[in-house]
Structure formats: C-alpha cells, structure tokens
C-alpha cells in the first residue's frame, strides 16, 4: 500500500549523473533516499520468516526496482521552507528545499523552479526567476522547449487520469523524472494531506497576491508577434477531425492543463510545381488562412468560435476552445424540444451578428456547429465554426457568385445559373435545413457528381429541384399541428431569397410566437429562461479539465436595491467582466410586422474594462450606475479608487484617481506638502478609502 505521506518521487535520469550528484548533497539528506540495489543493509525479517523470493512482484512483471537508484522523496511531514511557493529547487541554500548544486553550477539559478498545487489540487511547476530557463517533457517530447517565466502542468487532480506516462524536468543538463504515486488513486488520507498542504500555502498568501496584481507567466502582448520563447506549449493528445483542407487534434496546454482544439492546414500547393506557380499557390493558400483567422478574430460573439492563439510559423497552427460534445451531427436526433429551440436561437444570434458585419459563412452544416451540453442542467451551447469558405462582403457589397458548401445544406440560389448572385440569406436556408434535420430530413436524391461531365449540369439542376421540393413537402406535412418551429422553418427554407427571412426577422418572429423572449435590456433568451439567465451572458464554454467545466464569466448585472455593492463588484471582477454591448433586438412592444426589416445599431465589445469607485453626479448612497461602459460605485464625498483589468495581461491594477488621469505619471502628496512622482500602476489607497478597498479585496480572495 502506498504511503499517503508521499507527495512526489524524483529520480535522476541524465547520463552524466549531474542530478544524482546534486541529490546526494548533504543539504538534501532529509529527503534523499540512497540506492541499495535490492540488498538489505540491515535485517528486514526475523529468523523464523522465510527468505523472500528472488524476484519481487514488480521485477516479475518487468517493473523497475524502486530501490535501484538514488531518489528524492517529497513528503508532507517535511514541509517546504516557504508554504506560499511550495517546494523550491535551485542553488540558494536559504530558499531551496532541494539543492540542485551550489552557486556557480552551470545553468542552475538560485531559485530555478518551484512545485506547487492549485485549488483543484492540480500540480504545476513554475519557473519565475531562473536565468537560463527550464523545460518539461511529456512522454519524452518537448524537452527542447526551454522557457523562463513559464508554468507547466505536472499532474491533474487526485483521481484524474493523466494522458502522459513519463514526465521529466530538464534543467542545466540535468534530467529528473518526477512521479506522483498517490495522485491518480486519490485515496482519502492522501487527499486530506494534499488539501492541508494547499491550505497552508493560502494562509501564507499576502492579500495583494490573492487578487493577482502580478500576472505570470509574462508573455508578449496580443498586439505583438509572440516569439518562440513566449509561445505556449501544446501537448498533442488525439485526432478529433480531419478533412481535405486540414485536421483538428485535441491538445493540452502545458500552462494550464486544459484541453484545446488545434487545427493544422493542408497545403493546397505541390512541391513538384514550378517555383513561380508554387510561390503563387502558396501565397493564395496563406491568404485563405488569413481570411479565416481574421473573420474569427474580428467578430467575437458567444456563438462564434473564438481564436485562442494562431501561429503562421513554422506551419499555420490555430488553437480554439475544445468542445467536449463534438459537432451537432451526433446530437441531431437526440435533443429534446427545449434544447433544439435553444440551438435554433443561438444559431440565429450567431448568424445575425456575422451578417450585420457583412460576413457570409457559406458552408453552414451540422459538422460546423460545435456543441456543449451541461452535464447537470442539460443546457446546450452552440458555436459556429470553420470559416474556411466564409466571405466578407462589405468591401464591395456585391452579390457573390462562387459555389461552395455542402449539397444537402446549400441554398438553391448559391448554385450557378439559378440566380444573379447570392447574399447572406444562403446561411439562413442552411440553418433551416440543419434545424429541420432534428425532425428528420427526407431521403436525399442520388448524388449528381457521379454523372459524366457533359451530363453533370443537367443532373445538378434536377437534384436541386428534387431536393428542394422534398424539403417543402415534408415541411408542409410537419406543419399539420401548427408547430411554432416549423412555422419559422417555412420562412427560412424558402426558395425565393427575397421572401426568405433574415436572421433578425427570424428572431423577432420567435419572440412573437413564444419560442424566445426579449429581455428588458433587449437581449434574446430562451422563453423559459429565469430572471438570472436574463442577466447572464453565455460565454464560450467548455475548456474542459478532464471532464470538468470552466465556469463561464458573468456579464454585468445591476444589483437589487440595498444589495451589498462591494460583494457585487467583487463578483464581477473575479469573473473577468467586460462591460460591452450584448445581442439585442427591439423590445416586444417595439417589434414590427415580419415584413418590416429593421436593423438596430450595435455596440462593439471592448477588450478591457474598468471600475471607478468614487463620486459622480448620481446619488451618493452607494448606488450603481453605468456610464460609457464604466460602472461606478459611489460612497459619498471621497477621492475615489480606480480599478481596471489590464487588456493584455489580464491582471487587476488599482490606483487612486489622483493627479494625471491620462495614464502618465501620478503625483502623490507627502507629509509636509512635498509632491513626488508616483508611477502607474500604484497599489495604494488613502486612509479614507482603506476600509472600502479592504472589503473589496477580501471579497475577491478565494
């Protein structure tokens, strides 16, 4: 039985015995376990017991003898010197729990790295201060990815499976294998020890560090190209999709241990082509990728797939959130009524957002709609993905003519020769057919592509006509009971693009017939959404932690009269609020007939937010008001405190709005009236703000 007192076992693995030499230093004696090679250095049985067999159970199965090599064993009964930082490694005797050599050891800093656990009891390695960096390899991969000021996951929480078998730390020509023998089993006594270790680290945590005024790791800002040494490390896990133009794999970000989806792109040019043609084709291929990424980046929305990270070199590499439940195809016939109505609403919201910005998807199908279903509430979230065929029609505002898409879901007007061109409503047809598929589509005619070239045009025309009529006939049959969804689909699956509803008109119709509901602030929610849901933005879920969900951030919500404003603001700060425009339509009382097409002016989201605590022109009773997307909380006549989340690092910054408000040098009045410059950010507050600031920050603490 494993000793629940054991946290980690470190084994030297470098060929030149550098790690073994470091482990055997006298300073490590209390954690060092010398190799004995299976020879008992003192009696282990009495004279009456039988001699153990030649082979131990582990040797009989080909396992490694635990006593065959020197090791460092970290245990809970020998706590670290600094509970806040966990176990520290380096050449500084005063701070290191495990000494990796004395000062002057090549490639090893005084504080090289530390190993700690987070609130989920996941284990991470942090390199915050080293001069030459650290690398962590997983199954012998990524050992050359040396980083400074970086974080690596070493193990998921107790009872969680880990997708890698061998984890090694590489530093200063040392290679150290690290294992957590109790982590996967997650026995109660071990978990109690691990939780106590984490709690000790939290009790030692200074107040300002609790609210993350410093943000690690330090990376280049999004407006700057990231260098290879700043780029996050992704660990390949498994294939989740592939096609003619690329493949998508599930990956794990070493920095946080979460799953992501990584798309790589298949080149559309051949190495055998001539230099000039190859160069031209390669540039065209890169332009197509740029177009896809730009559309995703420039049109953020809860129902549009976001970009986590994109790299062009050495090969194009797109990182997106990972949706555990895959694409809509596998769920089409298994959703309940509430789920498919919610799916319809979210698809329409995403399309309206794109269409208002001139973006036409042109390849909407179930495979390009990703799904997350909450395991507890069963609520569904839909995001539109794969913008490889998408087009920004705003530069010319002309009708498009290129055929693209999938036969089953392509609108009749997208086919060559059936119209003078097409616009955004081709996506509405596709969305209608997708949702109709939840009822069950009619049988599709044989593929027209199997015909000879000279017969293909006629075959395609016949296919379109037959398929369109089959859809309309089945829609009429399905509408015998005056189904609200089918009524809307009749306006979406209309062969005449002039009569076909826009996404906005569909949303208005849904609010009129009770499928959806418009809130007081103009957003559209499910008809049975409660009051709390009215004020909650559906964020991009689900960055999964081995089956666990990342809680979605909450949007700003006005507090009830008499509510504790401190707690309210702290809750919004913790969630990473962005005070920005939301999906909106006219309120029910303002809605016009479906024939009237109206467009409401939209507000674009911001990449950062700010909070000001101090006086304003409104009531001074602690009320909450919005002005220019900036919430203000008033506590009578006082100088005030300004808190903002940095748009690049994500960290919280506080400063007293005192002196120059333009973001330059601030001035602070000292005793005696002398004025000295004070750089921003300033983490301080005057005496009359201290009480409120303390309450706010304590509310932010875990």
Protein Blocks (a to p, Z undefined) as FASTA:
>chain_A
ZZfkbmbdcddfbfnlmmmmmmmpmklmmmcccdeehpafbdfbdfkbccddfbdfklmn
opacfklpccddddfklccfblmnopaddjbfklmmbdgbdehiahiafblbdcdddfko
pacdddfkbmnopaddeehiaklmccehiaddfbdcehiacfbfbdcddeehiacddddf
klmnopaklmmmmmmmmmmmmmmpcfklmnopaccdddddfkbccdfklpccdddfbdcb
dcfkbccdddddfknopacdddddddfbdfkbcfklmmmmmmmmmmmmmmmmmmmmmmgc
fkbccdfbdcfbfbdcddddddfklpfklmmmmccfklmmmmmmmmmmmmmmmmmnopaf
klacfklpccdddfklopacdddehjllgccfklnopacfbdcdjfklpcfklpghiagb
dcfklmmmmmmmmmmmmnopadddddfklpcfklmmmmmmmmmmmmmmmmmmmmmmmmmn
opaklmmmmmmmcfblklpccfklmmmmmmmnomaccdfkopacdfklcfklmmpccddd
dddeehiacddddddddddehiafklmmmmmmmnopacddddddddfklpccfklccddd
dddddfbdcddedddfbdcehpacdeehiacddebjafbjcddddfklopacddddehjf
nopacddddehhiacddddddddddfklmmmmmmmmmmmpZZ
